Amino acid sequence: MTDPDLVIRSAELSDIKCIMALEQGSIVHPWESEAIKSLIADKNKKCYVAELKGEIVGYIGAETVLDECNIGNIVTRKDCRGRGFATEILGILLDVLKRDGISKVFLEVEHDNVPAIALYEKHGFTRYGLRSDYYGPGKDAVLMTKAL
Ligand SMILES: CC(C)(COP(=O)(O)OP(=O)(O)OC[C@H]1O[C@@H](n2cnc3c(N)ncnc32)[C@H](O)[C@@H]1OP(=O)(O)O)[C@@H](O)C(=O)NCCC(=O)NCCS
């Protein structure tokens, strides 16, 4: 059961700093502010934040092309993990994509990112390929997809 205080909403430009802080605390190659700005501002991109009592504790970013979508990133703040927040935010994105007529969702995830792969499998994503050394030497990307 997710926290009743959790609110998922579309990201705004004023959220960029908080989203960057989430990225810097969690991702080996954090996105630049321009990339996050484009996630929020471009009409073919989607960005949602999870807010708990006024603090941003998670976010998801994705890009659509025709009837397909690629999820670029999902992060939950370190001290808030394991509480169902990513499940909630990913579920909302998938609902919106389905409503918008998107038929297929894709993503890449580092092969040893156990929590993220488990999250995606829980949401029905399946593996369809591997990109060797995608994140650097020995750091392969697992390619996953889900039909909506
Ligand atoms: C991946 C991540 C977003 C999960 O966020 P979270 O809010 O902790 O996830 P949830 O609490 O919603 O958990 C959802 C599912 O993920 C899996 N999961 C989460 N943490 C896990 C862990 N430490 N080990 C194994 N599986 C885990 C489980 O399947 C879990 O479902 P369950 O609770 O029913 O077993 C978070 O670990 C994170 O921010 N990691 C760093 C950023 C990252 O790697 N993002 C993915 C880039 S592709």
The ligand as a MOL file (V3000), in Angstrom:
LIG
                    3D

  0  0  0     0  0            999 V3000
M  V30 BEGIN CTAB
M  V30 COUNTS 48 50 0 0 0
M  V30 BEGIN ATOM
M  V30 1 C 14.8650 1.1870 -9.1800 0
M  V30 2 C 14.2280 2.1500 -8.1800 0
M  V30 3 C 13.6250 3.3220 -8.9670 0
M  V30 4 C 13.1070 1.4190 -7.4140 0
M  V30 5 O 12.4420 2.3860 -6.6110 0
M  V30 6 P 11.5770 1.9970 -5.3090 0
M  V30 7 O 10.6830 3.1600 -5.0400 0
M  V30 8 O 12.4520 1.5300 -4.2290 0
M  V30 9 O 10.7120 0.7630 -5.8640 0
M  V30 10 P 9.3960 0.1500 -5.2090 0
M  V30 11 O 9.4190 0.3120 -3.7290 0
M  V30 12 O 8.2030 0.6700 -5.9410 0
M  V30 13 O 9.6100 -1.3830 -5.5410 0
M  V30 14 C 9.0580 -1.9240 -6.7140 0
M  V30 15 C 9.6450 -3.2730 -7.0210 0
M  V30 16 O 10.9940 -3.1160 -7.3800 0
M  V30 17 C 11.7220 -4.2450 -6.9280 0
M  V30 18 N 12.7270 -3.7820 -5.9740 0
M  V30 19 C 12.8040 -2.5790 -5.3710 0
M  V30 20 N 13.9140 -2.5280 -4.5840 0
M  V30 21 C 14.5220 -3.7270 -4.7150 0
M  V30 22 C 15.7210 -4.2830 -4.1850 0
M  V30 23 N 16.5230 -3.5700 -3.3710 0
M  V30 24 N 16.0570 -5.5350 -4.5570 0
M  V30 25 C 15.2820 -6.2470 -5.4040 0
M  V30 26 N 14.1320 -5.7780 -5.9450 0
M  V30 27 C 13.7680 -4.5330 -5.6100 0
M  V30 28 C 10.7290 -5.1820 -6.3290 0
M  V30 29 O 10.2150 -6.0110 -7.3460 0
M  V30 30 C 9.6510 -4.2430 -5.8690 0
M  V30 31 O 8.3930 -4.8430 -5.7820 0
M  V30 32 P 7.9310 -5.5590 -4.3960 0
M  V30 33 O 8.0950 -4.5360 -3.3170 0
M  V30 34 O 6.5040 -5.9140 -4.6760 0
M  V30 35 O 8.8420 -6.7210 -4.2260 0
M  V30 36 C 15.2620 2.6770 -7.1290 0
M  V30 37 O 15.9610 1.5660 -6.6010 0
M  V30 38 C 16.2460 3.6880 -7.6680 0
M  V30 39 O 15.9690 4.8950 -7.6810 0
M  V30 40 N 17.4380 3.2150 -8.1240 0
M  V30 41 C 18.4670 4.1340 -8.6380 0
M  V30 42 C 18.0960 4.6820 -9.9970 0
M  V30 43 C 17.9720 3.5810 -11.0130 0
M  V30 44 O 18.7860 2.6740 -11.0800 0
M  V30 45 N 16.9100 3.6950 -11.8720 0
M  V30 46 C 16.6740 2.7880 -12.9440 0
M  V30 47 C 17.4120 3.2430 -14.1500 0
M  V30 48 S 17.0340 2.2330 -15.5790 0
M  V30 END ATOM
M  V30 BEGIN BOND
M  V30 1 1 1 2
M  V30 2 1 2 3
M  V30 3 1 2 4
M  V30 4 1 2 36
M  V30 5 1 4 5
M  V30 6 1 5 6
M  V30 7 2 6 7
M  V30 8 1 6 8
M  V30 9 1 6 9
M  V30 10 1 9 10
M  V30 11 2 10 11
M  V30 12 1 10 12
M  V30 13 1 10 13
M  V30 14 1 13 14
M  V30 15 1 14 15
M  V30 16 1 15 16
M  V30 17 1 15 30
M  V30 18 1 16 17
M  V30 19 1 17 18
M  V30 20 1 17 28
M  V30 21 1 18 19
M  V30 22 1 18 27
M  V30 23 2 19 20
M  V30 24 1 20 21
M  V30 25 1 21 22
M  V30 26 2 21 27
M  V30 27 1 22 23
M  V30 28 2 22 24
M  V30 29 1 24 25
M  V30 30 2 25 26
M  V30 31 1 26 27
M  V30 32 1 28 29
M  V30 33 1 28 30
M  V30 34 1 30 31
M  V30 35 1 31 32
M  V30 36 2 32 33
M  V30 37 1 32 34
M  V30 38 1 32 35
M  V30 39 1 36 37
M  V30 40 1 36 38
M  V30 41 2 38 39
M  V30 42 1 38 40
M  V30 43 1 40 41
M  V30 44 1 41 42
M  V30 45 1 42 43
M  V30 46 2 43 44
M  V30 47 1 43 45
M  V30 48 1 45 46
M  V30 49 1 46 47
M  V30 50 1 47 48
M  V30 END BOND
M  V30 END CTAB
M  END
